[in-house]
Amino acid sequence: MIRYIHLKILHMLCCCVLLAGCSPFIENNTIEEIAPVIFWSISQGQNDKIKINTVVPPMIQEKKQLLSMEVDLLKEGEKEFNLIYYRELKSGQLRMVLINEELARQGINSLINTFLTDPDIHQRLYLAIVKGDFEKYIENQIDKQENLDYFLYQMFKHYEEQGNMSIVNLHQFKNKLYSPVADPFLPVFKTTETDFIYEGTAFFSKDKLIASIKHMDEQIFQLIGHKYYLKNLTIPGLSVSLGQVRAHVKTELSQDLSTLSVIVNLNGRIEEYRGDKNILEPDNLEALNHEIELYLAEQTKGLLDNMQKWQVDPLEIGTLSLHPLKKPLSEQEWKESWDKMKITVGYDIYLEPLMNTKD
């Protein structure tokens, strides 16, 4: 009888432990025994595998090294890394995921969903597309630049609020990825042996990279669709550079979704001019303003035409079709309307002139 009572008590204790969610195994987060990773770099490997790179250790005074692994699954890579490194890699401090351009063109939905469902990973981690051999860049710079991985993270963090770059985090990408009336975008960085250079913005149709823009198209995208601000807007075709440029964009979509009107009010100041006009004269300044308005309107129209051709909507123009008392369009319905839409673009510019250097 006593033995039966002891077994009963033991059984009840086991049930209590299981119901409380406790486990006999405890995750060890002792700082001396773990290696929190700051970034994953993911590219296409051999035989349909994915190649994962990271740098360890992140912050302590120890020689850094690049770890690489080709695996079928992202989680398999995390597991395999722990078999070749003496500390346990932890993704709780993951701040960046850099995805190779070739892999992004094939689709990254499975990667995004893995990051979203990992409770250790915060949704504010930055996402970016990388062109070129990023592994070679890391190998070449890891001994030359102290805390290289942290330096890259600080660059993303700095420009997140500055404009001029399409800095995007996982949460922002996910919201557009699963919207029927918008498409996501990511920044594109080009790597050489010595440099990690911001090049422009990549547009996605759902989870697949479709096209990327740079130069003037990139500046216009920042102005009308992302930050609405540029610290410096250079227009080499007109020999002029504008500073502290702010845009207010008014878009109107017709009820039958056949026409879109885009009016951009632009404020800024002329910071450099190397053309033939004497812009200290009011008539010449007005003529230059008109040239800038026509030039930007033409370039913006060209960019929107290309978005239609690529069948992407990173500007979220599809959200203009949403009304409280109207059934939302399906993704297919919006795509069909967007492809056929007639677009008009106008600019209204106010620029502070150059100071009269004679005064």
Solvent accessible surface area in square Angstrom, and as a share of the most:
residue,aa,sasa,rsa
1,M,176,0.78
2,I,125,0.64
3,R,190,0.69
4,Y,132,0.50
5,I,79,0.40
6,H,113,0.50
7,L,101,0.50
8,K,102,0.43
9,I,88,0.45
10,L,104,0.52
11,H,112,0.50
12,M,111,0.49
13,L,106,0.53
14,C,67,0.40
15,C,49,0.29
16,C,80,0.48
17,V,73,0.42
18,L,135,0.67
19,L,157,0.78
20,A,74,0.57
21,G,64,0.62
22,C,77,0.46
23,S,64,0.41
24,P,120,0.76
25,F,173,0.72
26,I,157,0.80
27,E,132,0.59
28,N,71,0.36
29,N,96,0.49
30,T,62,0.36
31,I,113,0.57
32,E,119,0.54
33,E,89,0.40
34,I,18,0.09
35,A,1,0.01
36,P,25,0.16
37,V,0,0.00
38,I,14,0.07
39,F,1,0.00
40,W,3,0.01
41,S,7,0.05
42,I,1,0.00
43,S,25,0.16
44,Q,49,0.22
45,G,13,0.12
46,Q,129,0.57
47,N,135,0.69
48,D,134,0.70
49,K,60,0.25
50,I,22,0.11
51,K,48,0.20
52,I,1,0.00
53,N,5,0.03
54,T,0,0.00
55,V,1,0.00
56,V,0,0.00
57,P,2,0.01
58,P,12,0.07
59,M,96,0.43
60,I,84,0.42
61,Q,167,0.74
62,E,67,0.30
63,K,152,0.65
64,K,25,0.11
65,Q,81,0.36
66,L,36,0.18
67,L,11,0.06
68,S,42,0.27
69,M,35,0.16
70,E,66,0.30
71,V,4,0.02
72,D,87,0.45
73,L,119,0.59
74,L,10,0.05
75,K,91,0.38
76,E,58,0.26
77,G,0,0.00
78,E,33,0.15
79,K,140,0.60
80,E,54,0.24
81,F,0,0.00
82,N,53,0.27
83,L,133,0.66
84,I,99,0.50
85,Y,14,0.05
86,Y,148,0.56
87,R,32,0.12
88,E,71,0.32
89,L,16,0.08
90,K,34,0.14
91,S,10,0.07
92,G,35,0.34
93,Q,90,0.40
94,L,2,0.01
95,R,71,0.26
96,M,0,0.00
97,V,0,0.00
98,L,1,0.01
99,I,0,0.00
100,N,32,0.16
101,E,37,0.17
102,E,105,0.47
103,L,13,0.07
104,A,0,0.00
105,R,110,0.40
106,Q,102,0.45
107,G,20,0.19
108,I,0,0.00
109,N,58,0.30
110,S,84,0.54
111,L,13,0.07
112,I,0,0.00
113,N,55,0.28
114,T,36,0.21
115,F,1,0.00
116,L,41,0.20
117,T,106,0.62
118,D,14,0.07
119,P,131,0.82
120,D,89,0.46
121,I,15,0.08
122,H,110,0.49
123,Q,62,0.27
124,R,130,0.48
125,L,2,0.01
126,Y,9,0.04
127,L,0,0.00
128,A,0,0.00
129,I,1,0.00
130,V,3,0.02
131,K,53,0.22
132,G,47,0.45
133,D,80,0.42
134,F,12,0.05
135,E,38,0.17
136,K,97,0.41
137,Y,5,0.02
138,I,0,0.00
139,E,97,0.44
140,N,44,0.22
141,Q,18,0.08
142,I,23,0.11
143,D,106,0.55
144,K,142,0.60
145,Q,53,0.24
146,E,138,0.62
147,N,38,0.20
148,L,0,0.00
149,D,1,0.00
150,Y,76,0.29
151,F,85,0.36
152,L,0,0.00
153,Y,31,0.12
154,Q,70,0.31
155,M,35,0.16
156,F,1,0.00
157,K,106,0.45
158,H,103,0.46
159,Y,69,0.26
160,E,19,0.09
161,E,137,0.62
162,Q,80,0.36
163,G,1,0.01
164,N,48,0.25
165,M,23,0.10
166,S,0,0.00
167,I,5,0.02
168,V,7,0.04
169,N,5,0.03
170,L,0,0.00
171,H,78,0.35
172,Q,86,0.38
173,F,1,0.01
174,K,45,0.19
175,N,73,0.38
176,K,31,0.13
177,L,7,0.03
178,Y,121,0.46
179,S,24,0.16
180,P,61,0.39
181,V,5,0.03
182,A,4,0.03
183,D,2,0.01
184,P,1,0.00
185,F,13,0.05
186,L,0,0.00
187,P,0,0.00
188,V,3,0.02
189,F,1,0.00
190,K,93,0.39
191,T,10,0.06
192,T,57,0.33
193,E,88,0.40
194,T,76,0.44
195,D,67,0.35
196,F,22,0.09
197,I,82,0.42
198,Y,42,0.16
199,E,36,0.16
200,G,1,0.01
201,T,0,0.00
202,A,0,0.00
203,F,0,0.00
204,F,0,0.00
205,S,31,0.20
206,K,46,0.19
207,D,24,0.12
208,K,97,0.41
209,L,5,0.03
210,I,64,0.32
211,A,11,0.09
212,S,45,0.29
213,I,8,0.04
214,K,94,0.40
215,H,139,0.62
216,M,24,0.11
217,D,37,0.19
218,E,13,0.06
219,Q,29,0.13
220,I,0,0.00
221,F,0,0.00
222,Q,1,0.00
223,L,0,0.00
224,I,10,0.05
225,G,17,0.16
226,H,39,0.17
227,K,63,0.27
228,Y,96,0.37
229,Y,46,0.17
230,L,6,0.03
231,K,118,0.50
232,N,64,0.33
233,L,0,0.00
234,T,58,0.34
235,I,1,0.00
236,P,106,0.67
237,G,61,0.58
238,L,36,0.18
239,S,44,0.28
240,V,7,0.04
241,S,10,0.07
242,L,0,0.00
243,G,0,0.00
244,Q,59,0.26
245,V,0,0.00
246,R,133,0.48
247,A,13,0.10
248,H,123,0.55
249,V,35,0.20
250,K,111,0.47
251,T,47,0.27
252,E,99,0.44
253,L,33,0.16
254,S,36,0.23
255,Q,168,0.75
256,D,105,0.54
257,L,23,0.11
258,S,50,0.32
259,T,62,0.36
260,L,2,0.01
261,S,36,0.23
262,V,5,0.03
263,I,71,0.36
264,V,0,0.00
265,N,54,0.28
266,L,2,0.01
267,N,78,0.40
268,G,9,0.09
269,R,104,0.38
270,I,5,0.03
271,E,70,0.31
272,E,91,0.41
273,Y,37,0.14
274,R,196,0.71
275,G,29,0.28
276,D,153,0.79
277,K,60,0.25
278,N,75,0.39
279,I,8,0.04
280,L,74,0.37
281,E,85,0.38
282,P,101,0.63
283,D,116,0.60
284,N,49,0.25
285,L,30,0.15
286,E,121,0.54
287,A,42,0.32
288,L,1,0.01
289,N,28,0.14
290,H,100,0.45
291,E,64,0.29
292,I,0,0.00
293,E,36,0.16
294,L,104,0.52
295,Y,52,0.20
296,L,0,0.00
297,A,18,0.14
298,E,123,0.55
299,Q,51,0.23
300,T,0,0.00
301,K,69,0.29
302,G,31,0.30
303,L,1,0.00
304,L,1,0.01
305,D,54,0.28
306,N,43,0.22
307,M,1,0.00
308,Q,24,0.11
309,K,146,0.62
310,W,62,0.22
311,Q,88,0.39
312,V,0,0.00
313,D,3,0.01
314,P,1,0.00
315,L,31,0.16
316,E,67,0.30
317,I,8,0.04
318,G,0,0.00
319,T,54,0.31
320,L,65,0.32
321,S,6,0.04
322,L,81,0.40
323,H,95,0.42
324,P,135,0.85
325,L,182,0.90
326,K,90,0.38
327,K,175,0.74
328,P,84,0.53
329,L,32,0.16
330,S,54,0.35
331,E,64,0.29
332,Q,114,0.51
333,E,85,0.38
334,W,2,0.01
335,K,28,0.12
336,E,84,0.38
337,S,25,0.16
338,W,0,0.00
339,D,53,0.27
340,K,165,0.70
341,M,8,0.04
342,K,152,0.64
343,I,11,0.06
344,T,89,0.52
345,V,28,0.16
346,G,22,0.21
347,Y,20,0.08
348,D,82,0.42
349,I,15,0.08
350,Y,144,0.55
351,L,6,0.03
352,E,92,0.41
353,P,67,0.42
354,L,60,0.30
355,M,164,0.73
356,N,61,0.31
357,T,126,0.73
358,K,178,0.76
359,D,150,0.78
